Amino acid sequence: MEYDVTIGIEIHVELKTKTKMFSGAPAQFGRQANTCTNEVDLGHPGTMPCLNKEAVREAIEACTALHLTIDPLVKFDRKNYYYSDLAKGFQITQQFHPLGRDGYVMIDMPDGKKKIRINRIHMEEDTAKQFHLSKVSLLDYNRSGVPLIEIVSEPDMTSGAEAEAYVTELRQTLYYLGVSDCKMEEGSMRCDTNVSIAPKGSKTLGTKNEIKNLNSIANIGKAVDYEVERQKKLLESGQPVLQETRRFDEATGTTVMMRRKEGNVDYKFFPEPNIFPIRLDPNWIASIQKNMPELPEARKERYEKEYGLSAHDINILIANKEMSEFFEEVMKTSKNAKTACNWLLSEVSGWLNKNDQTIDHCSLKPENLSKLITMIDDGEISGKQAKELVDDLMNGKDPKQAAEEKGLKQMSDTGAIDAIVTEVLDANPQAIADFAAGKDKAVGFLVGQVMKKSRGQANPGMASARIQEELKKRTA
């Protein structure tokens, strides 16, 4: 039996502010437990929340980048529930008046681009973090009150691959904006995925199951695909799909029930009485939008037009913001975008992976990579010789100095190359006969012999040209 798969995703993203959403406590990850908190975060009687202007600015940037319509009237609501990670007994959120509505992202799939609609983005505060031990649970309130935006998609996705592509696109956009570090492994970006299936063509959606707190993009795809198959097996065996909250077990690659849902929880929302509605200045909103950084999609188009790079190379380069920005610095002094891109994606990336470093925390200087590329283009050294300088380059050394110390210099003197070519041809009469018989591989063999005899210093292009000229004479 065929089924229609319906997938919607809710994503919580911690904003990259210095202080919390409604208090002056620092918003920092990795600090000693309960050292980044104050009376407001802990819900002490008589304390009053104060809205973080920077959090609103970053939320406006996110809404703009994701094509949402911004509501200039900011209102907050109380979401009332009791849970141990919520000291106040309520969360301040935007249930009825989200900051942004009706946006979208475009994802790249094998059969073309697909539009995934975004229902809303609203601002709220994060909760404390719980650590469950064998007999007790510990609470760290450092995270309590950290600014969040919640991004709620429409149920437009139909596979694990589409869910992965959607989260990847969102993550890349928000990271380029600089509004969040989007580190899923640290919890600054958390995904809850709703999955349901129904017989193909059905006008009624199936019973949805929510998969909570997926901590990597790869796990999103795996969890969705497993859940779809699990629900199919239930329906095909005559069993109902019950509404549940589930988690993904990475070790087994399965989803596991956390709790069963009997219906919707009544959170008794009402307007937050301690934060009056705020009307945003349209000029302030316009100023934020005007000064936003370049986003991935715009950068892709520019790289194609300005540098003529392939779509494949552009996608790999832009996937790493720091690598893309390093490329930008290289291109300030280099004219060869293709070679710069190739070096960054091959030799440089290979060295970084091998040495467990990142492009923004290594000693490689953009001007040195640019200088090395110029040396190759000008024929001072060959591409093969340049690869011998990778370690020197990555450790911050000037490539010209490193080449001189290693005695690397490309031979481009016509007379010297001609002498080696003559010597190689005289020593390989069979290769000449093969060329005369139409075997083009003979040229490559002879070029290799010239490179070997010159200890890799001969200009390979010149060597190939001189060999072919001499072969034509000898076989005429």
BANUPA-668193 format. One record per residue: x, y, z of N, C-alpha, C in turn. Coordinates in steps of 0.1 Angstrom, whole numbers, plus 5000, padded with zeros to 4 digits. Example, Ala and Ser with C-alpha at 12.3 -4.5 7.8 and 13.67 -1.06 7.14 Angstrom:
<pts>
513249435078512349555078513249675078512849785071513749895071512950005079
</pts>
This chain:
<pts>
500849885000500050005000500950135000500550234993501250354992500750455002501650545007501250635018501750775014501050875019501451015019502151045032503451095031504151125043504151275046503851315058503751455062504651485073505551585071506651615081506651765083506551805096506751935100507851945111508552055111509652065121509552195129509852185142509952295150511352305155511952425153513352435156513552555167514252525178514552625188516052665185516252795184517552845181517952945192519052925199519553015209520153135202519753255205520353375199521753405206522553475198523953495202524053635209523453645221523553775228524453765240524853875245525753875257524953845270523653885270522853865282521553795278520753765288519553685286518453765281517353695278516153755271515453865280515353835293514653925302515453965314516753935314517553975326518954005321519754065330521054105327522154005329521653875333522653765335523353735322524653695323525353655310524753525304524753525291524253415283525453345277526053255285527353195280527253045282527752965272527752825273529052775279528952665287530152595292530652655305529952755311530452805324530052705335530652725347530352645358528852655361528252545365526752535367526252645377525152705373524452805381525252925385526252965376527053085378526553195368525753165359525253265349523753285351523353325363521953335366521653445376520453495377520153595387518753575392518253675400516953665406515753655395515953725384514853715374514753575368515953515365515953385359515353275369515553305382515153205392513753235396513053335391511653365394511453405408512353485414512153535427511053635428510253635438509053725439509553875438508753955431509054095429509954135418510554035411511454065400510654095388511254175379510554225367511454195355510854135344511554115332511854245324512954255317513254365309513754315295513054345284513254285271514654325266515354225261516754245255516554295240516954415238516854485225517654405214518854365218519754295208519054165204518354095213517653975209516554005199515854115200514854155191515454185177516654255177517354285165517754155157518254055164518653935158517453855153516353855160515153795156514653855143514753985142514254055130515154015118516454005120517353955110516953815105516653725115516253595111514953595103514053665107512753675100512953725086513753825084514053885071514753785062515753725067516553625059515653505054514653475062513753365059512453405053512353535049511253585041509953595048510053615061508753635069508353785070507053805071506553935073506653965088507254085091507454115105506354205111505854165123504854235130505554345138505354475136506054575143505554595157504454525161503954535174504354405182505254425191505854315199505054285212504454175213503654135225504153995230504153985243504453855249503353795257503353665258502353585265503053495276502253455285502653355295502153215291503153125291502752985289502952915303501752875309501752835323501852685324502952635330503052485333504052475344503952365351504952335362505852225357507152255357508152155354509352195361510252105365511352135373512352225367512352235353513352315347512852455344511652485350511052625348510752685362511752765366511652805380510452895383510052975373508953065375507552995375507552875369506252815368505552855355506152945347505652985334506853025325506553025312507553065303507053195295507853295293507453405285507753375271506653385263506753345249505853435240505653405228504753485219503753385212502853345220501853255215500953315204500453435207499353495199499853595189501053645192501553755183503053725180503353635171504653605167505353725160506653735161507353845155507253835139507253715134507253695120506253585115505653605104504753505098504953485083504653365079504553335064505853355057506853275060508053285053508353155045509553135041509953015034511453005032511852875029513252855024513152765012514152775004514252684992515252584995514952454992515952354994516252284981517552244980517952174968517852024969517051964960516851824960517251764946517451634945517851584932516951614920515651634923514751664912514451814911515251894917515152044916514952104930514652234929514352314942512952294947512852294960511452284966511352384977510152444977509852554987509252494999509852525011509352475024508852605031507552605034506952725040507252725055507452845060507552865075506352935080505652875089504452935095504753055103505753045112505953155121507353155128507853265133509053275141508553355153508753305165508453375177509653375187509653475195510753485205510253435219511153375226510853325240512153305247511953255260513153225268513353075269514653035271514952895273514752855287514752725289514552665303515852625308515852585321517152525327517452395321518652345323519052215318519052115329518551995327518451895337519451785334520051735345520951615345520351505353519951395347519351295355520351185359520551175372521451075377520650955382521250855388520550735392519450755402519750845412518750865423518251015424518951105417518551245418518651305404518051425403518251505391518851635395519751685387520451815390519951915380519852045384519452155376520552255374520752295362521752405359520952515353520752635360519952745355520752845346521952805342522652895333521952915320521252815315520552825303519152885304518652895317517352945319517353095315516453135306516353275302517153315290517953225285518653255273517753275261517953385253517053415242516853305232515653275228515353175218514453235207514653185195513553195185513153055182511853045180511252915176510752925162511252845153510952845139510052725136508852755132507752655130507552635115507852525109507552505095506152465093505652475080504452415076504852265073503852175073504152035071504352005056505452065050505652055036506651945032507251885042508351785039507751645038508351555030507751425028508851315029510051345033511051245035512151285045512951195049514051225058515051315051515251295038516251375030515751525029514451545027513951675027514051745040513851675051513951725065515351765067516351685063517751715065518051845057517651855044517951965036517352095042516152085047515552205053516352255065516652165074517452205086518852255082519452195072520752235067520652385062519652405054519452545048519252645059518352615069518152705080519352735088520052625091521252635099522352725092522552705079523552775072523152925071521852955069521453095068521653165082521253105093521353165106522753185110523653085106525053095109525753205102525353225089525953335081525453465087524253475092523753595098524553635110525053535117525753555130524853565142523553535140522653545152522653425161523353315157523453205166524753125161525353045170526452965166525852825161524552805163523852685157524552555160525152545171525852415175524852315181524452225172523452125177523952045188525252015188525851925198525851995211525752125212525752205224524352245228523352215220522052245223521552385219522452465212522052595208521052595196520952475190519952455179519352315181518052315184517352185188516152165179515952045174514852015165513851915170512651945169511551855172510851825159510651705155510051665142508751595144507751635136506451575137506251495124505951365125505851275114504451205114503751205103502551125102502451065088501750955087501450905073499950875072499550875060498150835057498050775043497050695040496950635027496950735016497650705005497850794995496550854990496550994989495351054984494351094995494651045007493651075018493551225021492351275024492251415028492451435042492551325050492751335064494251295068494851385076496251345080496251235090497351155090497451045100497751105113497851015123498151055137499651085137500051205142501451245142502151195155503451165153504251135164505451245164505751295176506751395177508051335182509151365174510451315178511251435184511651425197512151535204513651545204514151675204515551705207516551625198516351625185517351565176518551655176519751595178520951675180521951675168521551625157522451635145521551635133522051685122521251685109521151545104522151465105522151325100521051245108520951275121520051205129518551235126518351365121517051405117516551315106517351295096516951215084516751065089517651015097517550875101516250855110516050945119514850935127513550945119513451035110512251045102512050925094513050875087512950755078512550635087513150615099512750505107511250515112510850635116509550655121508450635110508750675098507850645086507650495085508750425085508650275083507950215095508150265107507550205119506050225118505550345114504150365113503550285102504250265091503750185080503550035085504449985092504349845097503149835106502949935115501749935124500449925116500350015106499050025098498849895090499949845084499749725076499549595084499749605097499449485105498149505113497449615109496149635115496149705128497249765132497349825145497249985143496750055153496650195152497950265155498150385149499350465153498850555164499450545176499050625187499850755188499250855193499950985194500950975205502250995202503250975212504351085210505051105221506351185220507451075221508351085211509450985210510851045210511850975212513151015211513950925201515050975196515850895187516950835194517150695193518250625199519250605189520350685190521450685180522050545179522250475190522950345190522150245182520850245183520050145176519450195163519550325161518850385149517350375149516750375161515350365162514750475170513450505169512750595178512150515190512150575202511750515214510650595220509650535225508550615231509050675245508750805246508950875259507750885267506650925261505350935267504250935257503050895261501850895252501051025255500551075244499751195245498251165244497451205254496051185253495251295246495951405245495351525238496251645240495751765236496551885237496551935251497751975256497852035269497352175270496652205280496052345281497152425290497852515283498852595290498252725296496952745294496352865299497152995296497353015283498053135279497253255282497953365286497353495287498453595285498153725282499153825279500053845291501353855288502353875299502154015305501754025318501354155323502554245326503754195327504954275331505754325319505354295307505954355295504854415287504854545287503854615279504154595264503054595255503354585241504254695236505154665227506154755222506054775207505854895202505754915188507154955183507654875173509054895168509055005158510055085158510255195149510555145135509655175125509955115111511355155106511855275110513155305105514255215111514055175124514955085130514954945123513754895120513654775113514354785100514154895092514754915079516254915080516754985091518154995092518854855095518154775103518654635105518654555092517654565085517554485072518554535062518854665062519754725052521154675055521554655068522854625072523154485075522254395070522454255072523654205064524354095069525454045061524953965049525953935039525553865027525153725031524053675026523553545029524053435019524053315022524553205014524053204999522753224997522253224984522753334975522953454981523453564974524953544971525653484980527053454978527253354967526353254967526453154956526353214942525353304941525153374928526453464924526953524934528153614932529353534928529553414934530753334931530653284917529453254913529253204899529453314889528953434891529153544882530553604882531053624894532253694896533553604894533453484898534553394897534453274888533253254883533053144873533253004879533052994892533252864898532052774895532352634896531252544893530252534905529052494903528052484913528552394924529252284920529752184930530752244939531752324933532752384942532152494951531252564945530552674953529852624965529152514963528352454974529252404985530352344981531352294992531952404999532352514991533052624997532152705007530952725003530052805011529452725023529552595022529052515033529752545046531052595045531852635056532052785056531352855064531453005064532853055065533552995075534953045077535853015065535652905058536452875046536052975035534753005034534353095024534953235026534953275039535453405042536953415040537653305042539153295040539353315025538553245017538553255002538453404998537453475004537253615001538553695004539253665015540553735018541553705007541653575003542653534993542453614980541153624976540853684963541053844963541353904975541754044975543054064968543953964968545253974962545553874951544553784948544753684938543753704926544153664914543353674902542853534898543353424904543053294900542053224910540753244908539753194918539753044918539852984906539752834905540852774913542052814911543152754918543052784933542652904937542452934951541452834957540252814950539252724955539752584956540452534945540952404945541952374957542752474960543752454971543052454984542052534986541252544999540552415001539952354990539152234992539952104992541152114987541951994987543151994997544252064993545452055001545152125015544552235015544352305028543352225037542252185031541252105039541851975044542651915035543251785039544151805051544951915051545951935062545151965074544052045074543252085085542651955092542151865083541451745088542551655095543651645089544751565094545251615107545251745109545851805121544751855131543551815128542351855137542352005140542452085129542352225131541252285122540952405124539952475115540652595108540052645097540752745089540852875097539952905107540053025115540953015127541452895129542352875141543652805136544152845125545452785120546352905116547652875113548552985110548653025095547852965087547852995072547353145071548053215062547753355060547153365045546053435044545453455030546453505020547353605024548253655015549353555011549653465019550653365016550053265006548853225007548253134998548153204984547753334984547653404972549053414965550153434973551453444968551853304962551553194968551853064963551153044949549853084948549153064936549753144925550253264928550953354918552253284913552953224923554253154919553953044909552852974911552452864902552152914889551253024889550853084876551953144868552953204875554053264869555153164864554953034868555952934864557152924873557152994884558252984893558452844899557352784903557352644908556152574901556252444900555252364894554152334905552952284900551952244910552452134919553152044914553751934922554651984933555552084929556452144938555752214949554652284945553852364955553352274966552952154962552452064973553452024983554752044980555852014989555952125000555252234997555252355006554052365015553152265015551952275023552152295037553052205043553352225058553852355061554852405053555352545056554252645055553452635045552352735043551452735054551052615058550052605069550552645083551852645084552452695096552952845096552352915086552553055085553753105078554553015071555753055064555553115051556353215047556253275034556653165023555853145013556053045003557353064995557653184992558953214984560153174992560153215005561253175014561353025015560152955017560152815019560652745006560252794995560752734982562252744980562752864984564252884983564952784992564452775004565152685014565152545010564052505003563952364998564652344984565052454978565752444965564652414954563452454956562452434946562352544936562552514924562452614913562152544900561152594893560752534881561652584869562152484862562952514850562152554838562252674834561552724823562452774812563752754813564652784803564552694791564252744779564052664767565252574764566452634765567652564761567852444770567652464783567952354793566852244791565652284789564552184787564852104774565252174763565552114750566652004752567652034760568751944761568251814768567351824778566851714785565951634776565151704768564251634759564951554749566051614743566851534733567451414740567951424752568551314759567551204761566351244765565251144768564851074755564651144744564251084732565350994726566551024728567650944723567650814731567250814744567250694752566050614751565050654744563750584743563250574729563950504720563450484706562150414705561850324714560550254713559350354715559550454724558450554726558250634713559350664706559250734693558450644683558750524683558050424674556550414677556250414690554850404695554150534691554750644692554150774687553850774672554750714665554550704650553450614647553150514656552150414653550750474659550750594663549450654668549150634683550150594690549950574705550250694712549250774715549450904722550050894736549850784742550350764756551850784756552450764745553950784744554450914749553651024745553951164749553951174765552951124771552851124786554051054792554450944787555550864792556850944791557051014779558251094777558351214786557151274788557051394797557451344811557051234815557351174828558851154830559451114819560951084819561651214820561151324813561851454814561751504828560551494835560351544848561251464858561351334856562251254864563651304863564151324851565551364848565851504854564751584854564951724859564651734873564451624880564051614894562851704897561851694888560651764889560651914887561751964882561952114881561552164867561452074857561052124844559652164843559352274836557952314834557252204825556252134831555652024824554952064811554352184811553752234799554752254787555852324791556952344781557552214776557752124786558351994783557451914773556151914775555251844767555251904752555252034752555252104739556452074731557652084738558952054731559051914726558551824735558551674731557751654718556551714718555651684706556251744694556951864695557551924683558651834678559451784688560651704684560151564678559051514683558551384678558051404664557451504661556951534648558051544638559151604642560351614633560951474630561051394641561651264640560851154633559551184633558651084626558051134613558551244609558051304596558451214584
</pts>
